[in-house]
């Protein structure tokens, strides 16, 4: 019997085989939901840490929330935003796939997309959480961390590298998930997947900082 952790690890080592197994799993939607709840919960934990040290957001927010209070309020909407973005992206994939004779169900698309989104997000969650732990333990202030990340060569290169790896991994897993969920050729799935990714990222970035 395939478990949640089997799918999570499988999508790192053998994503195609793992996605195919997940597609045939009668509990696929529940597994995908667990993946989104996992990364949403982990980000909520990190945001809580940032709120505790009174960190200010590094990029201007779209929402009319003061920068010094943003992370406090983000505690309450991080998980709902993740879930909403996941459903929105899956809906776009489902609609566009129909135009190319996609044969997958919305539930299967949601399931596979849940893992395709979650795994790459660990690439951003891990360094951001390490920074948060450093603030909480008093090893450095938020201001010192921001200076390191934005004004030193190491910080700038590190930021570019982990964000680039995040995007590359997303652009590999999402088209593959679309292809397997909808039974489409990979080049068609890539176009649909990239468009859904752009919309997903734009939606998330409206709220998450």
C-alpha positions in Angstrom: 0.0 0.0 0.0 1.4 3.4 -1.0 1.6 6.0 1.7 1.8 9.7 1.7 5.6 9.5 2.5 6.0 7.0 -0.3 4.6 9.5 -2.8 6.6 12.4 -1.3 9.9 10.6 -1.5 9.0 9.0 -4.9 8.5 12.3 -6.5 12.0 13.2 -5.6 13.6 10.0 -6.9 11.3 8.8 -9.6 8.6 11.4 -10.2 7.1 9.8 -13.3 6.5 6.5 -11.7 5.3 8.1 -8.5 2.8 10.3 -10.4 1.5 7.2 -12.3 1.0 5.3 -9.1 -0.8 8.3 -7.5 -3.1 8.7 -10.5 -4.3 5.1 -9.9 -4.7 5.5 -6.2 -8.4 5.7 -5.1 -7.2 8.0 -2.2 -5.2 10.2 -4.5 -7.0 13.5 -3.7 -6.5 13.0 0.0 -2.8 12.4 -0.5 -2.5 15.6 -2.6 -4.4 17.6 0.1 -1.9 16.3 2.7 1.0 17.6 0.6 -0.6 21.1 0.4 -1.4 21.1 4.1 2.1 20.0 4.9 3.8 22.9 3.1 1.2 25.4 4.1 1.6 24.3 7.7 5.4 24.5 7.5 5.2 28.0 6.1 2.7 29.1 8.8 5.2 27.9 11.4 8.0 30.0 9.7 5.7 33.0 9.4 4.9 32.7 13.1 8.6 32.8 14.0 9.0 36.0 11.9 6.0 37.6 13.6 7.5 36.8 17.0 10.7 38.7 16.2 8.7 41.6 14.7 10.3 41.2 11.3 9.3 43.5 8.5 8.5 42.2 5.0 11.4 42.6 2.6 9.2 43.3 -0.5 6.3 45.7 -0.6 3.0 44.1 0.1 -0.1 44.3 -2.2 -2.4 44.1 0.8 -2.9 47.3 2.9 -1.2 45.9 6.0 1.6 47.7 7.8 5.0 46.1 7.1 5.8 45.6 10.7 2.5 43.7 11.3 2.4 41.8 8.0 3.8 38.5 9.3 1.4 38.5 12.2 -1.6 38.6 9.9 0.0 36.3 7.4 -0.2 33.6 10.1 -3.9 33.4 9.5 -4.0 33.4 5.7 -0.9 31.5 4.6 -2.6 28.1 4.6 -5.9 29.3 3.0 -3.9 31.0 0.2 -1.9 27.9 -0.5 -5.1 25.8 -0.7 -6.9 28.4 -2.9 -3.9 28.7 -5.2 -3.7 24.9 -5.6 -7.4 24.7 -6.5 -7.2 27.6 -8.9 -4.2 26.2 -10.7 -5.8 22.8 -11.0 -9.0 24.3 -12.3 -7.0 26.2 -15.0 -5.2 23.0 -16.0 -8.5 21.1 -16.2 -10.2 23.7 -18.4 -7.2 24.1 -20.8 -6.6 20.4 -21.0 -10.1 19.8 -22.3 -9.2 21.9 -25.4 -6.5 19.4 -26.1 -8.5 16.3 -25.4 -7.2 15.8 -21.9 -8.8 12.8 -20.2 -8.0 13.3 -16.6 -10.3 14.2 -13.8 -10.2 17.3 -11.7 -9.6 15.2 -8.6 -6.5 13.4 -10.1 -5.2 16.7 -11.4 -5.5 18.2 -7.9 -3.7 15.2 -6.4 -0.7 15.2 -8.7 -0.4 19.0 -8.7 -0.4 19.0 -4.8 2.9 17.1 -4.9 4.3 19.0 -7.9 3.9 22.3 -6.0 4.8 21.1 -2.5 8.2 19.5 -3.2 9.8 22.5 -5.0 8.6 24.8 -2.2 10.9 23.1 0.2 13.7 24.8 -1.7 12.4 28.2 -0.5 11.0 27.1 2.9 14.3 25.6 4.2 16.6 28.7 3.9 13.8 31.0 5.0 13.2 28.8 8.1 16.9 28.6 8.9 16.9 32.4 8.9 13.9 32.5 11.2 15.5 30.1 13.6 18.6 32.3 13.7 16.4 35.3 14.6 14.6 33.4 17.3 17.8 32.1 18.9 19.4 35.6 18.9 22.3 34.6 16.7 21.5 37.5 14.4 18.8 40.2 14.0 16.5 40.4 11.1 18.2 43.6 9.9 21.6 41.8 9.9 20.1 38.9 7.9 18.6 41.3 5.4 21.9 43.0 5.0 23.7 39.7 4.4 21.1 38.6 1.9 20.8 41.8 -0.1 24.2 43.6 0.2 26.8 40.9 0.1 28.0 38.9 -2.9 27.4 35.6 -1.0 23.9 36.5 0.0 22.9 37.7 -3.5 24.3 34.6 -5.2 22.7 32.3 -2.6 19.3 34.0 -3.1 19.5 33.6 -6.8 20.6 30.0 -6.6 17.9 28.6 -4.3 15.1 30.6 -6.1 16.3 29.4 -9.5 16.4 25.8 -8.3 12.9 26.2 -6.9 11.6 27.5 -10.3 13.5 24.8 -12.3 12.0 22.0 -10.1 8.5 23.5 -10.5 8.9 23.7 -14.2 9.9 20.0 -14.3 7.3 18.6 -12.0 4.2 20.6 -12.9 4.3 19.7 -16.7 5.0 16.1 -15.8 2.1 16.1 -13.4 -0.2 17.6 -16.0 1.0 15.1 -18.7 0.3 12.1 -16.5 -3.0 13.4 -14.9 -4.5 14.4 -18.2 -2.8 11.8 -20.5 -1.3 14.5 -22.7 1.9 14.7 -24.7 4.6 16.4 -22.6 5.0 19.4 -24.9 1.3 20.2 -24.6 1.3 19.6 -20.9 4.3 22.0 -20.6 2.4 24.9 -22.1 -0.6 24.3 -19.9 1.6 23.8 -16.9 3.6 26.9 -17.4 0.5 29.1 -17.8 -1.0 27.6 -14.6 2.3 28.2 -12.8 2.3 31.9 -13.7 -1.2 32.3 -12.4 -0.5 30.3 -9.3 2.7 32.3 -8.5 1.0 35.6 -9.2 -1.9 34.7 -6.9 0.3 33.5 -4.1 2.6 36.6 -4.3 -0.4 38.9 -3.8 -0.6 37.6 -0.3 2.6 35.8 0.8 5.8 37.8 1.6 
